[in-house]
Amino acid sequence: MAMLHMGAARTMMLAGALTHMLAAADQAAAQRMLDPDGIRHIQTVEPRSGPRGTLVEVSTLNLSLQAKVHVGIGATQTGFESLAEAPQGELGEISVSVRIPETAPSDRAVVFVAFNAIFSPIGMSDPFHVTDDDGLLRRTGHVVLEEGDGSCLSFRDGDDFPYRLTGNVDALRPGAEAVIEGSYTEGGPCGPGDTIDVVRVVR
């Protein structure tokens, strides 16, 4: 599936989170090199969800030319795990297949990060949604608004990633804090965007 374009606000949010992610590896370099305007959007991640072990194609055409490019994965405000070196074409393009590691969480989204030889990020993706063995993910967050005719709810998780909600949502109200479990879809009856078809409200 082609990834949705990531707007400037999300780029800034993820760039700020990456400052914390990279600090463990090289705090001084992270503070010196992290430039939100210089971090490109990784254009394609396919698929967008799946269990640990899923083979994912990560590709983009727009990275700045580097001597070496690595692709890693991590949740916001945590460290990241390097998955593969990605050979780069003459125009800055990369294309690499990586597997979702066993350490990836199913209770929060993860992002793919392209970084150079000195651990400076040069690209990042929209979130990938790791599912458990039953094909479900869990998110903790709050219901933020009721859209349109009131049949669809929106949700923001603890990392401020937005979702549309469908399914078993009768117990949810705008403004409520909740822990939900459900399956991920890219779009649905509530329109385009990351969607959770809620199976249960844990609390």
N, C-alpha and C positions, 0 to 999 in steps of 0.2 A: 504494500500500500504506500502511496506517495505520502510524505509527511506534510502536515499543515505548516504554513509559513509562520515562523516565530516572530512576534512583534518586538519592537524596541524595549518595551517594558519588561517582557520576560527575559530578554537578553541581559538587561541590567540586573534583574533579580538573580539569575543564574550566575552571572559574572561575580556578583558580590558573594554568593555562596561558594564559588570556586576559590575565592581568597582563603576561606577557612579550609577547604579541601586540600589545597596545595601547601598550606602552612606546615603540615606535618612533614612533607618531603623537603621543602626548602623555603622557610618563612621569608627570608630576605629576598630571594628571587621572586617569590610570589608577589610580594608587595611592590617590587621594582618593575616587574614585567606585566602584571595584569592590567590590561587596558580594554574596557568593555567595547570601545569602538573598534578594536582590532580583532575581536573574537567573532569568527564567522559562524553562521548557522549551518550545521551539518544537515544537508538537504534531505537525505533519504535514509530511513531505517525500516527494514522490512524483515519480519513482521514487527508490529508495534507492541505485541504482548506475547507471553508464553511462559512456560515453566522454566526452571533452572535446567540448563543443558540445551535450550533452544538455540539453533544456529541462526544468526542474524546477519543480514547484509547491510553494511554501513558504507555509504558512499556520498561524495559531495564533489562539486566542481570548482569550489571557490576559495580554497585555502591559500594563504600566502606560501610562497616557495620556501622550503626548508631543507636542510641537509638530511634530516631524518624526522619522520612522523610516526608517533605511536598513537594507538587508540586504547583508551581505558574506559572503565565504567565505575560509577559511584553514585551514592545519594548525596543530596545537598548537605553542606555543613559537616561532611565526613571526609575521610580519605577516599582515594580511588585506587582501583586495581588495574594495572596495565595488562591488556589482553593480547595485543599483537602489534608488530611493526607494519606500517601501511606504506608500501611503495608509492611514490608520488610522481604523477605525470608532468609533462612540460608546462601545463597550464595550472598546476596546483591541485589537480584532481587526485582523489584517492578512492579506492574500492577494496574492501576487505571483508572477509567472513569471520565472525567471532562467535563464541558460545557464551551464553549467560552463565556465569560461574555459580557454583553451589553456595557461595557466600552471599549472593544477591538477596535482598529482603523482598518479601511479598506484602509487607505492611506499609511500604512507601515506594514512590516512584524512583527510578534511577535514570541517569543521563549518560550518554556516551560523550567522551571528551577526547578531542585530538590535541596532542601536545608535542612540543619539540624536544630536542635533546637536553635542554636545561629545565624541563618540567614547566615550561610556560605554556598555558593553554592557547591554542589558535582556533579552536572550533568546538562547538557543543551542540548537542541534539535536543529536540523536544523529548519529553519523558518516555521511557519504556516501562511497561507495566508487567512486573513479574507475578505470575500466578502460582498457587500451590498445586498439590497433586490433584485436587478436585476442580482445577480450572478457575479458582476464585482468588480475588485479592481482598485485602482489608485496608480500609483507610479511616484515620481519625481526623476529624475536622469539624466544620460547622456549615450548616445550611445558610446560604447568604441571601437568596432572593427567590421569589416565585415569579416565573416568567409567563408572558403571553396571557393565555386564558386561565392560568392557574393549574394546568395539568402537568407542568414540568417544574422540577426544582433544580437549583444549582447548589454546588457544594465546593468548598475549598478545603484541601487537606492541610496537615501541619506544615508542609513545605510551600503552601500557597498555590499549589497547582489546582486549576479549576476543572470541574466535572459537571456534566449533566447527569441527572438521576432519573431512572425509570424503574419499573418493577414494584417491589414491595415497599412503598414509600409512605403509606398511610400514617405511620407513627411519627413522621418527620414534619417539622414546621420551620419556616424561615427564622433564623436566629438561633436555632437549637444546636448545641454541641452533640456530636454523635460519633459512634464507631459503627461502620457499616461493612458488610461483606457482600460481594457480588461479582459478576463477570464483566470484563471489559469489552467494549465495542468502540469502534471509531465512527461516531455518528449514530443516528437512530431516529426514532419518532420525534425527539425534541430538537432535531436539527444537527448540523455539523458540530464536531468537537468531541473530545474524550468523554465517554459516557460509561457509567456504571449501572448495570442492571441489577438492582439490589435484591439479594436473596434473603438477607436478614439484617435487622438492626440489633447489634450486640448490646449497645447501651446508648 
